[in-house]
Amino acid sequence: MSDNRQQRIDTLKEAARRKSEEKIKAAEAAIRRLVKRGEQVTFQAVQREAGVSQNFLYKNPGLRARIEHQRTHHPAPRPVPAEGDSDNNIVVALTAEVARLKKRHRQEITELRKALEQAHGENLVLRRELERRGWSPH
């Protein structure tokens, strides 16, 4: 295997490792926020809050154990809405959902920008290698 190919493989592995670490940190922060707000910690709640897939949560043993522990040992009480508060509850819920979607959108854009930067870098490396070997695009 050429050094250049191995370098690309190593770069991709490192990017995947960083992305996984970012997802783990996001999920851990989401669990802390849910606990702080007194909400029940479930796989679906963490997935929504952190913007990660449920599959990712289930496949990560540490996160899975934390979520299952929180779910079984610290169930959140169900708040009973007061009369006349239903409109206010809807506004609060929708505002929170909009904030969550905005956050997820920003995270996705950041990830896409990083991926694009990496692709540009790899493209430049490949073009230089082709030029070194005498290939010309014209």
Backbone as a chain_set.jsonl record, in Angstrom:
{"seq": "MSDNRQQRIDTLKEAARRKSEEKIKAAEAAIRRLVKRGEQVTFQAVQREAGVSQNFLYKNPGLRARIEHQRTHHPAPRPVPAEGDSDNNIVVALTAEVARLKKRHRQEITELRKALEQAHGENLVLRRELERRGWSPH", "coords": {"N": [[0.85, -1.164, 0.0], [0.59, 2.223, -0.817], [2.334, 5.049, 0.613], [0.91, 7.417, 0.478], [-1.744, 6.601, 0.147], [-2.11, 5.233, 2.542], [-1.83, 7.371, 4.252], [-4.117, 8.862, 3.638], [-6.062, 7.066, 4.501], [-5.454, 6.973, 7.225], [-6.04, 9.628, 7.862], [-8.802, 9.702, 7.399], [-9.648, 7.844, 9.32], [-8.93, 9.177, 11.665], [-10.577, 11.428, 11.481], [-13.083, 10.195, 11.713], [-12.863, 9.192, 14.292], [-12.7, 11.579, 15.786], [-15.212, 12.673, 15.207], [-16.887, 10.793, 16.399], [-16.134, 11.133, 19.074], [-17.067, 13.748, 19.462], [-19.814, 13.325, 19.21], [-20.258, 11.689, 21.426], [-19.634, 13.469, 23.513], [-21.657, 15.365, 23.069], [-23.928, 13.808, 23.598], [-23.514, 13.159, 26.292], [-23.646, 15.71, 27.43], [-26.272, 16.286, 26.805], [-27.64, 14.418, 28.383], [-26.995, 15.41, 30.926], [-28.302, 17.923, 30.794], [-30.989, 17.132, 30.521], [-31.389, 15.825, 32.977], [-30.939, 17.972, 34.71], [-33.082, 19.633, 34.059], [-35.076, 18.103, 35.013], [-36.297, 16.242, 33.438], [-37.302, 13.099, 32.02], [-34.8, 10.72, 31.322], [-34.339, 9.198, 28.429], [-33.635, 7.014, 25.648], [-34.687, 8.129, 23.332], [-35.167, 10.795, 24.131], [-32.556, 11.696, 24.677], [-31.43, 11.36, 22.173], [-32.897, 13.234, 20.652], [-32.217, 15.613, 22.006], [-29.407, 15.721, 21.801], [-28.919, 15.415, 19.115], [-28.041, 13.099, 17.887], [-27.996, 9.719, 16.586], [-30.291, 7.14, 17.614], [-29.298, 4.613, 17.31], [-26.53, 5.042, 17.513], [-26.4, 5.679, 20.233], [-27.284, 3.282, 21.413], [-25.262, 1.544, 20.576], [-23.004, 2.455, 21.87], [-21.421, 1.483, 24.666], [-20.925, 2.839, 27.147], [-22.565, 5.177, 27.09], [-25.017, 3.967, 26.735], [-25.303, 2.499, 29.128], [-25.385, 4.609, 30.988], [-27.743, 5.961, 30.239], [-29.672, 3.944, 30.591], [-29.36, 3.524, 33.344], [-30.116, 6.039, 34.398], [-32.722, 6.096, 33.497], [-33.973, 3.981, 34.855], [-33.363, 4.383, 37.588], [-33.83, 7.041, 38.212], [-36.489, 8.186, 37.547], [-38.275, 10.761, 35.954], [-40.623, 13.023, 37.373], [-43.982, 13.416, 36.267], [-45.094, 16.451, 35.23], [-48.052, 18.169, 36.135], [-50.098, 20.036, 34.203], [-51.331, 23.283, 34.95], [-54.661, 24.686, 35.006], [-55.534, 26.552, 32.147], [-52.943, 26.931, 31.396], [-52.256, 25.58, 29.139], [-51.937, 26.783, 26.601], [-49.643, 28.293, 27.058], [-47.859, 26.227, 27.655], [-47.687, 24.982, 25.187], [-46.46, 26.976, 23.663], [-44.001, 27.148, 24.997], [-43.039, 24.556, 24.571], [-42.872, 24.488, 21.753], [-41.059, 26.564, 21.306], [-38.792, 25.506, 22.528], [-38.403, 23.321, 20.849], [-37.833, 24.593, 18.41], [-35.448, 25.862, 19.119], [-33.859, 23.597, 19.591], [-33.818, 22.465, 17.026], [-32.519, 24.499, 15.613], [-30.015, 24.412, 16.838], [-29.193, 21.826, 16.141], [-29.101, 22.144, 13.373], [-27.002, 24.033, 13.152], [-24.908, 22.442, 14.121], [-24.84, 20.419, 12.168], [-24.131, 21.92, 9.924], [-21.591, 22.769, 10.697], [-20.266, 20.289, 10.808], [-20.487, 19.54, 8.112], [-18.981, 21.562, 6.898], [-16.446, 20.991, 7.93], [-16.037, 18.475, 6.778], [-16.044, 19.197, 4.085], [-13.769, 20.859, 3.969], [-11.827, 18.932, 4.504], [-12.165, 17.259, 2.287], [-11.436, 19.024, 0.247], [-8.743, 19.334, 0.886], [-7.796, 16.695, 0.522], [-8.334, 16.434, -2.181], [-6.576, 18.33, -3.238], [-4.121, 17.14, -2.558], [-4.277, 14.821, -4.11], [-4.388, 15.947, -6.693], [-1.857, 17.122, -6.828], [-0.262, 14.851, -6.687], [-0.987, 13.598, -9.069], [-0.023, 15.496, -10.899], [2.674, 15.332, -10.309], [3.168, 12.861, -11.352], [3.007, 13.389, -13.964], [0.57, 13.857, -15.252], [-1.788, 15.9, -16.893], [-4.518, 18.149, -16.709], [-5.399, 19.33, -19.023]], "CA": [[0.0, 0.0, 0.0], [1.434, 3.409, -0.908], [2.307, 5.927, 1.788], [-0.147, 8.404, 0.266], [-3.034, 5.938, 0.418], [-2.158, 4.987, 3.984], [-2.033, 8.673, 4.882], [-5.542, 9.185, 3.48], [-6.799, 6.155, 5.392], [-5.236, 7.448, 8.593], [-6.774, 10.884, 7.999], [-10.223, 9.369, 7.519], [-9.852, 7.203, 10.626], [-8.836, 10.226, 12.684], [-11.795, 12.237, 11.374], [-14.175, 9.392, 12.261], [-12.669, 9.135, 15.744], [-13.079, 12.891, 16.325], [-16.662, 12.813, 15.083], [-17.47, 9.936, 17.426], [-15.907, 11.804, 20.362], [-17.986, 14.891, 19.524], [-21.151, 12.791, 19.457], [-20.293, 11.227, 22.816], [-19.712, 14.672, 24.354], [-22.992, 15.945, 22.892], [-24.888, 12.949, 24.295], [-23.301, 13.33, 27.734], [-24.188, 17.02, 27.791], [-27.733, 16.18, 26.707], [-28.098, 13.702, 29.58], [-26.908, 16.354, 32.051], [-29.363, 18.933, 30.656], [-32.273, 16.493, 30.816], [-31.451, 15.622, 34.43], [-31.042, 19.294, 35.339], [-34.453, 20.137, 33.839], [-36.02, 17.192, 35.646], [-36.979, 15.445, 32.42], [-36.897, 11.699, 32.007], [-33.699, 10.407, 30.418], [-34.613, 8.026, 27.602], [-32.829, 7.033, 24.424], [-35.297, 9.075, 22.393], [-34.944, 12.159, 24.62], [-31.135, 12.023, 24.481], [-31.238, 11.46, 20.719], [-33.435, 14.538, 20.228], [-31.472, 16.691, 22.653], [-28.003, 15.754, 21.351], [-28.813, 15.386, 17.658], [-27.347, 11.881, 17.456], [-28.953, 8.652, 16.305], [-30.518, 6.18, 18.696], [-28.38, 3.512, 17.044], [-25.253, 5.44, 18.098], [-26.53, 5.575, 21.69], [-27.368, 1.873, 21.779], [-24.002, 0.856, 20.288], [-21.952, 2.937, 22.752], [-21.721, 0.856, 25.956], [-20.934, 3.815, 28.244], [-23.773, 5.997, 27.002], [-26.175, 3.083, 26.935], [-25.405, 2.207, 30.559], [-25.821, 5.84, 31.681], [-29.157, 6.226, 29.932], [-30.478, 2.92, 31.256], [-29.306, 3.785, 34.777], [-30.952, 7.216, 34.668], [-34.115, 5.759, 33.203], [-34.531, 3.081, 35.863], [-33.142, 4.832, 38.958], [-34.216, 8.436, 38.415], [-37.57, 8.58, 36.645], [-38.727, 12.14, 36.148], [-42.055, 13.137, 37.642], [-44.783, 14.013, 35.198], [-45.754, 17.663, 35.715], [-49.466, 18.309, 35.811], [-50.298, 21.432, 33.809], [-52.427, 23.996, 35.597], [-55.704, 25.112, 34.077], [-55.216, 27.779, 31.427], [-51.528, 26.951, 31.02], [-52.005, 24.743, 27.969], [-51.386, 27.617, 25.527], [-48.278, 28.629, 27.443], [-47.066, 25.006, 27.513], [-47.465, 24.77, 23.752], [-45.462, 27.96, 23.237], [-42.717, 26.746, 25.571], [-42.603, 23.342, 23.879], [-42.491, 24.835, 20.379], [-39.84, 27.368, 21.388], [-37.698, 24.574, 22.81], [-38.184, 22.519, 19.642], [-37.165, 25.463, 17.438], [-34.066, 26.024, 19.59], [-33.172, 22.329, 19.364], [-33.602, 22.32, 15.586], [-31.476, 25.451, 15.225], [-28.74, 23.886, 17.324], [-28.854, 20.675, 15.303], [-28.749, 22.689, 12.064], [-25.652, 24.6, 13.274], [-23.968, 21.33, 14.247], [-24.722, 19.765, 10.871], [-23.379, 22.814, 9.037], [-20.196, 22.699, 11.134], [-19.741, 19.0, 10.359], [-20.361, 19.569, 6.652], [-17.846, 22.425, 6.558], [-15.229, 20.241, 8.226], [-15.905, 17.433, 5.76], [-15.686, 19.86, 2.835], [-12.362, 21.242, 4.087], [-11.021, 17.716, 4.387], [-12.249, 16.809, 0.898], [-10.603, 19.934, -0.543], [-7.349, 18.986, 1.159], [-7.492, 15.428, -0.144], [-8.35, 16.716, -3.619], [-5.318, 19.008, -3.543], [-3.06, 16.132, -2.473], [-4.395, 13.949, -5.276], [-3.99, 16.698, -7.886], [-0.395, 17.259, -6.813], [0.304, 13.538, -6.998], [-1.176, 13.396, -10.509], [0.916, 16.378, -11.593], [3.997, 14.762, -10.104], [3.289, 11.702, -12.24], [2.998, 13.847, -15.351], [-0.761, 14.004, -15.81], [-2.24, 17.273, -17.012], [-5.965, 18.175, -16.957], [-5.716, 19.954, -20.325]], "C": [[0.902, 1.235, 0.0], [1.28, 4.26, 0.349], [1.167, 6.932, 1.691], [-1.515, 7.808, 0.591], [-3.193, 5.69, 1.912], [-2.411, 6.29, 4.728], [-3.503, 9.096, 4.787], [-6.391, 8.334, 4.402], [-6.672, 6.625, 6.835], [-6.007, 8.742, 8.853], [-8.259, 10.616, 8.183], [-10.532, 8.715, 8.863], [-9.853, 8.24, 11.737], [-10.092, 11.1, 12.66], [-12.991, 11.493, 11.969], [-14.079, 9.316, 13.781], [-13.087, 10.449, 16.395], [-14.583, 13.083, 16.297], [-17.377, 11.983, 16.15], [-17.308, 10.576, 18.803], [-16.85, 12.987, 20.532], [-19.408, 14.427, 19.824], [-21.293, 12.319, 20.898], [-20.425, 12.425, 23.759], [-21.095, 15.31, 24.268], [-24.038, 15.127, 23.65], [-24.744, 13.088, 25.806], [-23.866, 14.663, 28.215], [-25.717, 16.988, 27.762], [-28.307, 15.474, 27.931], [-28.08, 14.649, 30.781], [-28.02, 17.403, 31.988], [-30.727, 18.346, 30.996], [-32.448, 16.289, 32.32], [-31.671, 16.953, 35.136], [-32.451, 19.869, 35.209], [-35.504, 19.243, 34.478], [-36.807, 16.36, 34.656], [-36.469, 14.012, 32.459], [-35.823, 11.478, 30.948], [-34.03, 9.097, 29.711], [-33.724, 8.118, 26.369], [-33.374, 8.068, 23.442], [-35.058, 10.518, 22.829], [-33.493, 12.589, 24.399], [-30.849, 12.207, 22.993], [-31.723, 12.82, 20.211], [-32.583, 15.681, 20.754], [-30.06, 16.839, 22.087], [-27.862, 15.788, 19.833], [-27.997, 14.21, 17.153], [-28.39, 10.8, 17.222], [-29.121, 7.75, 17.524], [-29.566, 4.996, 18.536], [-27.006, 3.806, 17.66], [-25.293, 5.269, 19.613], [-26.549, 4.119, 22.142], [-26.031, 1.153, 21.597], [-22.858, 1.302, 21.188], [-22.234, 2.43, 24.166], [-21.804, 1.843, 27.117], [-22.195, 4.656, 28.257], [-25.009, 5.16, 27.279], [-26.386, 2.801, 28.42], [-25.894, 3.43, 31.338], [-27.3, 6.102, 31.475], [-30.037, 5.214, 30.65], [-30.492, 3.13, 32.767], [-30.225, 4.953, 35.148], [-32.435, 6.876, 34.508], [-34.731, 4.918, 34.319], [-34.412, 3.61, 37.286], [-33.613, 6.254, 39.242], [-35.337, 8.841, 37.459], [-38.051, 9.989, 36.977], [-40.223, 12.164, 36.451], [-42.761, 13.801, 36.47], [-45.46, 15.269, 35.732], [-47.205, 17.707, 35.256], [-49.699, 19.764, 35.447], [-51.494, 22.04, 34.528], [-53.446, 24.419, 34.554], [-55.306, 26.428, 33.427], [-53.768, 27.861, 30.976], [-51.247, 26.197, 29.735], [-51.438, 25.548, 26.802], [-49.929, 27.955, 25.808], [-47.364, 27.413, 27.288], [-46.734, 24.728, 26.056], [-46.381, 25.72, 23.242], [-44.082, 27.565, 23.744], [-42.167, 25.527, 24.823], [-42.134, 23.658, 22.461], [-41.21, 25.667, 20.348], [-38.633, 26.471, 21.636], [-37.369, 23.737, 21.572], [-37.458, 23.341, 18.571], [-35.697, 25.64, 17.836], [-33.258, 24.759, 19.333], [-32.854, 22.144, 17.882], [-32.526, 23.282, 15.078], [-30.098, 24.945, 15.626], [-28.281, 22.734, 16.445], [-28.409, 21.143, 13.909], [-27.336, 23.267, 12.097], [-24.61, 23.494, 13.358], [-23.754, 20.637, 12.903], [-23.911, 20.615, 9.904], [-21.897, 22.773, 9.395], [-19.554, 21.404, 10.653], [-19.531, 18.983, 8.846], [-19.186, 20.444, 6.218], [-16.527, 21.707, 6.808], [-14.983, 19.178, 7.16], [-15.48, 18.044, 4.417], [-14.226, 20.297, 2.852], [-11.454, 20.033, 3.894], [-11.012, 17.222, 2.942], [-11.399, 17.704, -0.005], [-9.128, 19.603, -0.352], [-6.936, 17.704, 0.454], [-7.435, 15.615, -1.662], [-7.042, 17.381, -4.042], [-4.154, 18.021, -3.532], [-3.094, 15.236, -3.711], [-3.981, 14.665, -6.558], [-2.474, 16.848, -7.959], [0.286, 15.939, -7.175], [0.165, 13.253, -8.494], [-0.202, 14.256, -11.314], [2.347, 15.838, -11.482], [4.235, 13.587, -11.049], [3.141, 12.089, -13.706], [1.638, 14.004, -15.994], [-1.145, 15.48, -15.829], [-3.727, 17.285, -17.344], [-6.325, 18.725, -18.34], [-5.239, 19.127, -21.449]], "O": [[1.88, 1.281, 0.746], [0.266, 4.209, 1.045], [0.534, 7.262, 2.694], [-2.341, 8.45, 1.24], [-4.264, 5.905, 2.479], [-3.13, 6.307, 5.727], [-4.063, 9.626, 5.746], [-7.336, 8.83, 5.016], [-7.655, 6.671, 7.574], [-6.562, 8.931, 9.936], [-8.904, 11.234, 9.031], [-11.562, 9.001, 9.472], [-10.683, 8.186, 12.645], [-10.61, 11.468, 13.715], [-13.819, 12.094, 12.653], [-15.094, 9.371, 14.476], [-13.75, 10.445, 17.432], [-15.166, 13.597, 17.252], [-18.364, 12.432, 16.732], [-18.239, 10.564, 19.608], [-17.376, 13.209, 21.623], [-20.122, 15.06, 20.602], [-22.334, 12.526, 21.521], [-21.229, 12.401, 24.69], [-21.642, 15.748, 25.28], [-24.936, 15.694, 24.273], [-25.744, 13.131, 26.523], [-24.487, 14.737, 29.275], [-26.37, 17.601, 28.607], [-29.342, 15.883, 28.458], [-29.032, 14.688, 31.56], [-28.615, 17.736, 33.013], [-31.529, 18.984, 31.678], [-33.519, 16.547, 32.869], [-32.49, 17.051, 36.049], [-32.954, 20.512, 36.13], [-36.687, 19.581, 34.488], [-37.866, 15.829, 34.99], [-35.342, 13.752, 32.88], [-35.921, 11.979, 29.828], [-34.005, 8.026, 30.318], [-33.139, 9.163, 26.083], [-32.612, 8.791, 22.801], [-34.776, 11.376, 21.993], [-33.235, 13.718, 23.98], [-30.108, 13.111, 22.606], [-31.034, 13.477, 19.429], [-32.267, 16.615, 20.017], [-29.574, 17.957, 21.914], [-26.805, 16.149, 19.317], [-27.337, 14.303, 16.118], [-29.545, 10.952, 17.621], [-28.219, 7.616, 18.35], [-29.086, 4.444, 19.526], [-26.391, 2.924, 18.258], [-24.336, 4.776, 20.211], [-25.909, 3.761, 23.131], [-25.699, 0.256, 22.371], [-21.841, 0.613, 21.273], [-23.181, 2.889, 24.805], [-22.665, 1.698, 27.985], [-22.824, 4.832, 29.3], [-25.93, 5.595, 27.971], [-27.512, 2.856, 28.913], [-26.721, 3.304, 32.241], [-28.022, 6.425, 32.418], [-31.042, 5.587, 31.255], [-31.526, 2.935, 33.406], [-31.011, 4.862, 36.091], [-33.28, 7.317, 35.288], [-35.888, 5.126, 34.684], [-35.271, 3.319, 38.119], [-33.775, 6.628, 40.403], [-35.154, 9.746, 36.644], [-38.209, 10.347, 38.144], [-40.995, 11.413, 35.855], [-42.191, 14.642, 35.776], [-46.321, 15.17, 36.607], [-47.53, 17.328, 34.131], [-49.518, 20.644, 36.288], [-52.531, 21.398, 34.694], [-53.137, 24.502, 33.366], [-54.793, 27.322, 34.1], [-53.405, 28.779, 30.24], [-50.104, 26.173, 29.279], [-50.559, 25.066, 26.088], [-49.086, 27.91, 24.912], [-46.224, 27.547, 26.842], [-45.629, 24.289, 25.734], [-45.497, 25.319, 22.486], [-43.102, 27.638, 23.003], [-40.984, 25.473, 24.487], [-41.105, 23.146, 22.021], [-40.373, 25.491, 19.462], [-37.579, 26.655, 21.027], [-36.201, 23.476, 21.284], [-36.562, 22.828, 17.901], [-34.808, 25.575, 16.986], [-32.105, 24.832, 18.906], [-31.756, 21.719, 17.525], [-31.72, 22.925, 14.219], [-29.14, 25.036, 14.858], [-27.116, 22.673, 16.051], [-27.46, 20.605, 13.34], [-26.551, 23.027, 11.18], [-23.549, 23.59, 12.741], [-22.625, 20.307, 12.542], [-23.093, 20.089, 9.149], [-21.042, 22.746, 8.509], [-18.431, 21.414, 10.149], [-18.522, 18.475, 8.358], [-18.475, 20.102, 5.273], [-15.601, 21.799, 6.003], [-13.856, 19.002, 6.697], [-14.657, 17.472, 3.703], [-13.518, 20.126, 1.859], [-10.438, 20.109, 3.203], [-9.969, 16.814, 2.431], [-10.722, 17.216, -0.91], [-8.357, 19.592, -1.311], [-5.86, 17.63, -0.139], [-6.593, 15.026, -2.338], [-6.47, 17.038, -5.077], [-3.294, 18.068, -4.412], [-2.051, 14.933, -4.29], [-3.31, 14.084, -7.411], [-1.881, 16.716, -9.03], [1.291, 15.923, -7.885], [1.088, 12.728, -9.116], [0.375, 13.792, -12.297], [3.12, 15.886, -12.438], [5.36, 13.349, -11.49], [3.149, 11.228, -14.586], [1.564, 14.265, -17.195], [-0.857, 16.216, -14.886], [-4.165, 16.502, -18.187], [-7.47, 18.585, -18.771], [-5.419, 19.498, -22.609]]}, "num_chains": 1, "name": "protein.A"}
